[in-house]
Structure formats: C-alpha cells, structure tokens
Amino acid sequence: MYLISSCLVGVNCRYNGTSTSDASLIKLIEGGKAISVCPEVLAGLPIPRESCEIITEFQSVKVKSKSGSDFTKEFKTGATKVLDICKQRKITTAILQSRSPSCGFGKIYSGKFDGKLVEGNGLTADLLFKNNIKIYNESNWE
C-alpha cells in the first residue's frame, strides 16, 4: 500500500487550488494499492492559501508564508496526521509532491521565495522518513 500526495492524483488541493494528474498514480488509487492525502488540508489550511516555504530562524525550522505569517504549527499537525495514517494502514512507502514545504524530499524551495531549490525536506516527508517510510516523488517512484 502506497500513500500518495493528493495533488498528484488530480485533487485540487495545492496552495493555489490546482493539482497535477499522473495516470499511473491514479491507477494505483483506483486499484486499491494506494490512498491519497494532503497534509496541509488535514491540518485545516484553506484552498487556495498563500504559498509557504521553510525558513530557518535562530536554528529553528519554521514554515512561513510569503507575507510572513507563521504556519509551522499547521504543517507539523498535518505531518503528524499523515504519519498516524501510515501507521494505522501499515504503509511503508510514500509518493510525495516534490519541492513542497510539506511533501518535498531532497530538494525544497530556498525559503526566500526566489524560486531556487536547496537541499532539504518538507515537514511531512522528513517525519515519514525518520519513521522508516520510504519516500519517492512523482518522477522517481517507478
């Protein structure tokens, strides 16, 4: 059983109210081999919402919007809820949206809202990885 970011299977839950749609990932859902979740929606964030990026302040990781609002609590809540789902369903593999402050794994946006990528993980991806869940993104899972 896989866990897949909802935005990768056509659910319009990205910060700007859009999604992408990968036919092979949708087939996993339709075949009962995967479930989809959006950590940000699970945390109660609206659609659409202001874009957020991970920022390190005073050696502490924060998730802030472009206007400076702090959404760290919500992103942590979403991450914890996704981990709970994985544990309940005995999910050991996740396919997550790259670059996201929740789901990005390996590369995320810089935190400067400049479109540049840096090494790092989104909060959900990082929590899942630390709990021995294998992480892929939409382009490297096959």
N, C-alpha and C positions, 0 to 999 in steps of 0.2 A: 504494500500500500504506500502510495506517494502522497505527500502534501504539496500542493501547488498554489502559488500566488494567484488569487482570483483574477487579477488584472491580466494574467497571461491566457486566460480562457474566456475572454470576452465580457467579463463583468466590469462595468464602467465605474471603477472604484479608485482610480488613480487620483492624485491630488487635483488634477484639472478635469475630472469627470470622464476620462477616456479609459480605454483599455487597448490591449493588443489581443490578437487571436491566433493561437498556434493550433492548427488542426490536429497534430499528433498529441498535443497535451489534452485537447478536448476529447480525443478518443480514449485517453486514459480515464478521464472523468466518466464518460459515457459507458465505458466497460467496467466500471466499478473498481478500478485499480487505483483510484486517486480521489482525494477530496480537495476542494479549494477553500482558501481562507484569505482574508485581508486583515493583517494585524491592526492597521490603522482604523478600519471600520469596527473591528472587535473592541477597540478602545473607546469607541464613541465619537470619533472625529467625523465631521461632516464631509459630504461630497457636493461640490468641489470644496477644496480647502487651500489655504496658502501653501506654497511649496516650502519644504523644510530640508535642512541639511544638518549633518552632525558637525558640531563645533567643540573644540577642546578649550575649556576655560579653567585656568588655575588647576591644571592636571585632572580636571573632571570632564567627562563626556556629557554634552548637552545636545538636545535636538531643538533647533530654533528655526522659526520662520524667517523669511526674507525681511519682514518688518521688525524682527527681534523678539517676538513672543516665544516663550519657552514652552515646548510641548514634550519635554523629556518624560514627565510622568505618564502621559498618554502612550508614548511609544514604548515605554517599559511595560505598561499594563498590557498592551497588545502583544508584546513579545512573550510575556508570561502566559497569556491565554493561549497562544499558539503552542507553546511548549506543553501546556496541560492537555491540549487536544492530541498532540503527538503521543504523549504518554498513555492517554486513555485508549487510543486507537492502535497503539504499538507501532507507530510509524517510525521508520528508521532512515528515510530518505525524503528530502525536500527539494523541489524545483522552484526557485525564487527569482523574482524580478531583479535583474542586475541594476546596480548603481543606487538603488533606493536606500533611504536612511533607515528603513525597516529591514528590507529583504536583500539588499546588496551584499555580495560576498566576494572579497578580494579587492574590489575597486568600488569606491563610493565618491560622490561629489566632494569637493575640497572643503566645503563649509564657508566659502567666500562668495557663493552664488555667481561664480565666474564660468561655469560650465566645464571646469577642469576636473579630472579624476585623480584621486590619490589612493594609495593602498589603505584598506580598511574594510570593516564590515558594518552593515546595518545592525541595529539592536536585536531584531528578531533572529537574523542569520547568525549572529555571534552567540546568542543564548542557545540556539539549537545546536550549533557546532560544539559548544562547550558541554553539551549533554549528549554527545556522541551520535548526533544525527548528521548523516552525510548530506552535504549541500552542493547543489548544482544550480546553474542559471538556465535561462531559456535557450542559450546557444551551445551549451556543453553537456547536456544531460544524456544524449544518446550515445 
